[in-house]
Amino acid sequence: MRKILVVGAGQSGLQLALGLLARGYGVTLMSNRTADEIRSGRVMSTQVMFDTALQHERDLGLHFWEAQAPRAEGLGVSVAGPDSARAVDWVGALDGYAQSVDQRVKMAGWLDTFARRGGQLVIHGAAVSDLDHFSRTYDLVLISAGKGELVSLFARDAARSPYDAPQRALAVSYVHGLGPRPEHPAYDAVRCNLVPGVGELFVMPTLTTSGRADILFWEGIPGGPLDVFQGIKDPAEHLALTLRLMERFTPWEYARATKAEPTDAGSTLTGRYTPTVRTPVGRLPSGGLVLGVADVVVTNDPITGQGANTAAKCAASYLDSIVEHGDKPFDEAWMRTAFDRFWEQARHATRWTNAMLSPPPRHVLDLIAAGSRHQRVADRFANGFDDPSDFEHFFYDPEKTAAYLASV
């Protein structure tokens, strides 16, 4: 039995650990919190997952909440005009529905499942000094804890990291009491509201610790009118500010949020981070090697909702690479090959996300506007959230965009 250590109990770390366990590996998982601490803690993300990522969970039998979580059957885009009215508004149909499960629910449930299925669970916040010992004890050490000291083991890849500072200030509220959008009252959709020069508001259905809820998520350009959440800890105060900004910049969303209230005492989250791609192999002081997983090595801004999706795809890719490698040593060459295989998917999400952080060029504005007139355009753009590689064919290059729009 090959022994593998996974450090970090998020989407990718837990999915990979449970996948390896099911295939007969001896798996140790290190988490800095217990399942109960996760359940009773603060929300960690927005985690809307699209069909491909959800299928990776289904393949491992980990889709425990699929019947309970609301199904987002569409993805809508609205663009605010100068008078705060909608200059663009459409909703595209998703080929496969999307879902969001509060990571407090999912990670706690998966952590309990890992222990129940015979995995070795260690509640301990690992430091670099710990890994020196572990690298000699295990056949492979995987680092999926995307924050803190361990990330410093992985150098920034400057060629793949165009930004050296955060591009958005982030503010999340989980709420009960949000009304439906009148444009599609019979079904749920992820809503993307773009406010040029200011930022973005995303509205997403979710399953949280207290049942069905919705997420209100502002992404503000640093230094702008949305960059005002620093230091706010009280959920009611956070939500009140969220709603005032909605009334000012997205009144069509505010109209259905007047009865919104926080889901719980841990229902809000603020922060900012720099989008970064890092080299995949970390070298310990003793010379041992560790492999970075998901947002340890590919950290994208959440503006395109790719974080949890990329994490699930990374776990699935690494699982395949590990199993296919058999009994051969997990040396540096293998680690880099495993990452390169994952990067073939992740590079599309990274390119698209970085593009959306910049002011859109004219041809992109034309493409988004065309979604109001042509359902085929709206549907294709919506499904790009599941498969960002499709944007290579009609999004980045003005000539390809023009040819695509001419064809429809």
Rosetta blueprint (number, residue, H / E / L):
1 M L
2 R L
3 K E
4 I E
5 L E
6 V E
7 V E
8 G L
9 A L
10 G L
11 Q H
12 S H
13 G H
14 L H
15 Q H
16 L H
17 A H
18 L H
19 G H
20 L H
21 L H
22 A H
23 R L
24 G L
25 Y L
26 G E
27 V E
28 T E
29 L E
30 M E
31 S E
32 N L
33 R L
34 T L
35 A H
36 D H
37 E H
38 I H
39 R H
40 S L
41 G L
42 R L
43 V L
44 M L
45 S L
46 T L
47 Q L
48 V E
49 M E
50 F L
51 D H
52 T H
53 A H
54 L H
55 Q H
56 H H
57 E H
58 R H
59 D H
60 L L
61 G L
62 L L
63 H L
64 F L
65 W L
66 E L
67 A L
68 Q L
69 A L
70 P L
71 R L
72 A E
73 E E
74 G E
75 L E
76 G E
77 V E
78 S E
79 V E
80 A E
81 G L
82 P L
83 D L
84 S L
85 A L
86 R E
87 A E
88 V E
89 D E
90 W E
91 V E
92 G E
93 A E
94 L E
95 D E
96 G E
97 Y E
98 A E
99 Q E
100 S E
101 V E
102 D L
103 Q H
104 R H
105 V H
106 K H
107 M H
108 A H
109 G H
110 W H
111 L H
112 D H
113 T H
114 F H
115 A H
116 R H
117 R L
118 G L
119 G L
120 Q E
121 L E
122 V E
123 I E
124 H L
125 G L
126 A L
127 A L
128 V H
129 S H
130 D H
131 L H
132 D H
133 H H
134 F H
135 S H
136 R H
137 T H
138 Y L
139 D L
140 L E
141 V E
142 L E
143 I E
144 S L
145 A L
146 G L
147 K L
148 G L
149 E H
150 L H
151 V H
152 S H
153 L H
154 F L
155 A L
156 R E
157 D L
158 A H
159 A H
160 R H
161 S L
162 P L
163 Y L
164 D L
165 A L
166 P L
167 Q L
168 R L
169 A E
170 L E
171 A E
172 V E
173 S E
174 Y E
175 V E
176 H E
177 G L
178 L L
179 G L
180 P L
181 R L
182 P L
183 E L
184 H L
185 P L
186 A L
187 Y L
188 D E
189 A E
190 V E
191 R E
192 C E
193 N E
194 L E
195 V E
196 P L
197 G L
198 V L
199 G E
200 E E
201 L E
202 F E
203 V E
204 M E
205 P E
206 T E
207 L E
208 T E
209 T L
210 S L
211 G E
212 R E
213 A E
214 D E
215 I E
216 L E
217 F E
218 W E
219 E E
220 G E
221 I L
222 P L
223 G L
224 G L
225 P L
226 L L
227 D L
228 V L
229 F L
230 Q L
231 G L
232 I L
233 K L
234 D L
235 P H
236 A H
237 E H
238 H H
239 L H
240 A H
241 L H
242 T H
243 L H
244 R H
245 L H
246 M H
247 E H
248 R H
249 F H
250 T L
251 P H
252 W H
253 E H
254 Y H
255 A L
256 R L
257 A L
258 T L
259 K L
260 A L
261 E E
262 P E
263 T L
264 D L
265 A L
266 G L
267 S L
268 T E
269 L E
270 T E
271 G E
272 R L
273 Y L
274 T L
275 P L
276 T E
277 V E
278 R E
279 T L
280 P L
281 V E
282 G E
283 R E
284 L L
285 P L
286 S L
287 G L
288 G L
289 L E
290 V E
291 L E
292 G E
293 V L
294 A H
295 D H
296 V H
297 V L
298 V E
299 T E
300 N L
301 D L
302 P H
303 I H
304 T H
305 G L
306 Q L
307 G H
308 A H
309 N H
310 T H
311 A H
312 A H
313 K H
314 C H
315 A H
316 A H
317 S H
318 Y H
319 L H
320 D H
321 S H
322 I H
323 V H
324 E H
325 H H
326 G L
327 D L
328 K L
329 P L
330 F L
331 D L
332 E H
333 A H
334 W H
335 M H
336 R H
337 T H
338 A H
339 F H
340 D H
341 R H
342 F H
343 W H
344 E H
345 Q H
346 A H
347 R H
348 H H
349 A H
350 T H
351 R H
352 W H
353 T H
354 N H
355 A H
356 M H
357 L L
358 S L
359 P L
360 P L
361 P L
362 R H
363 H H
364 V H
365 L H
366 D H
367 L H
368 I H
369 A H
370 A H
371 G L
372 S L
373 R L
374 H L
375 Q H
376 R H
377 V H
378 A H
379 D H
380 R H
381 F H
382 A H
383 N H
384 G L
385 F L
386 D L
387 D L
388 P H
389 S H
390 D H
391 F H
392 E H
393 H H
394 F L
395 F L
396 Y L
397 D L
398 P H
399 E H
400 K H
401 T H
402 A H
403 A H
404 Y H
405 L H
406 A H
407 S H
408 V L
